[in-house]
């Protein structure tokens, strides 16, 4: 049978990325230390790294814009019915 995939919790992922950034270690060093695939760590870096905050903020801004446009659309549809 195939090898069972490891499951890591949110806190472990976040702390791993933070450790890598604060200790100025390369991703390959962390993957060897923790015996995790490089692709897994790369995904964690995108999700929890210092640059991830910017992308999360962008999603929030887009959501706010979406809600405003949705409200405007409802108002225009009501006006159109009259």
Secondary structure, DSSP 8 states (H G I E B T S, - for coil): ---------HHHHHHHHHHHHHTT--HHHHHHHHT--HHHHHHHHHHHSTTHHHHHHHHHHHHHHHHHHHHHHHHHHHHHH-
